[in-house]
Amino acid sequence: GGKGILLKSIGVVGANPDTVFEMVLSRDKHKRHEWDMLISDLELVETIDGYCDVVYGTYEPKYLNWVEIKEGFCLFQTMVSWTRWGI
């Protein structure tokens, strides 16, 4: 019964999938702030395999000052590799 916040963004990136995944899954604050200013810090909790991580994050209060967020969040990051088949 609690209220939650859902944020979504869609964009087009002129890069190959591996570069995009590396950027999106990066825990480096400076790299993330190029596209995601709402997350302050991400800390690795567990690496499941070469494609899945569990991370703990905190929100950036500078940009989310309109809502009172007292807790961080856990995020399950996964990288899916797609193969394009030529015809």
Phi, psi and omega per residue, in radians:
G1 nan 0.172 3.103
G2 -1.538 2.839 3.100
K3 -1.577 2.512 3.130
G4 -2.197 3.000 3.113
I5 -2.103 2.302 3.094
L6 -2.100 2.157 3.108
L7 -2.072 2.400 -3.131
K8 -2.453 2.498 3.101
S9 -2.458 2.497 3.127
I10 -2.241 2.414 3.117
G11 -2.723 2.931 3.103
V12 -1.941 2.265 -3.114
V13 -2.079 2.239 3.121
G14 -1.540 1.265 -3.137
A15 -2.708 2.879 3.118
N16 -1.318 2.777 -3.070
P17 -0.999 -0.679 -3.130
D18 -1.097 -0.713 3.110
T19 -1.130 -0.729 3.132
V20 -1.123 -0.825 3.132
F21 -1.068 -0.720 3.130
E22 -1.067 -0.716 3.139
M23 -1.213 -0.796 -3.090
V24 -1.175 -0.667 -3.085
L25 -1.563 0.026 -3.128
S26 -1.162 2.395 3.056
R27 -1.649 -0.022 3.104
D28 -1.229 2.053 -3.062
K29 -0.986 -0.711 -3.090
H30 -1.204 -0.677 3.077
K31 -1.184 -0.708 -3.126
R32 -1.152 -0.636 -3.091
H33 -1.178 -0.216 3.042
E34 -1.157 -0.462 -3.097
W35 -2.339 -0.279 -3.066
D36 -2.368 1.686 -3.103
M37 -1.587 -0.074 -3.090
L38 -1.471 -0.399 -3.130
I39 -1.713 2.250 -3.118
S40 -1.476 -1.076 -3.089
D41 -2.366 2.589 3.024
L42 -2.210 2.321 -3.136
E43 -2.154 2.269 3.133
L44 -1.181 2.190 3.075
V45 -1.674 -0.827 -3.094
E46 -2.744 2.430 2.982
T47 -1.772 2.095 -3.101
I48 -1.447 -0.820 3.029
D49 -2.742 -2.911 -3.114
G50 -1.183 -0.124 -3.065
Y51 -2.122 -0.158 -3.067
C52 -2.291 2.307 3.060
D53 -2.270 2.607 2.946
V54 -1.920 2.176 -3.109
V55 -2.197 2.681 3.045
Y56 -1.908 2.340 -3.099
G57 -2.285 2.811 3.018
T58 -2.193 2.669 -3.136
Y59 -1.509 2.682 3.103
E60 -1.466 1.890 -3.079
P61 -1.141 -0.392 3.135
K62 -1.067 -0.620 -3.089
Y63 -1.808 -0.247 3.119
L64 -2.035 0.709 -3.117
N65 -1.367 -0.143 3.141
W66 -1.442 -0.161 3.114
V67 -2.323 2.492 -3.118
E68 -1.564 1.874 3.141
I69 -1.991 2.021 -3.070
K70 -1.760 -0.178 -3.039
E71 -2.173 2.842 3.003
G72 -1.550 -2.774 -3.122
F73 -2.627 2.733 3.010
C74 -1.833 2.476 -3.088
L75 -2.314 2.313 3.067
F76 -1.733 1.897 -3.131
Q77 -1.694 2.345 3.098
T78 -2.389 2.542 3.104
M79 -2.037 2.149 3.128
V80 -1.875 2.251 3.116
S81 -1.689 2.173 3.125
W82 -1.856 2.465 3.108
T83 -1.960 2.289 3.098
R84 -1.719 2.207 -3.126
W85 -1.716 2.277 3.079
G86 -1.350 2.581 -3.141
I87 -1.922 nan nan
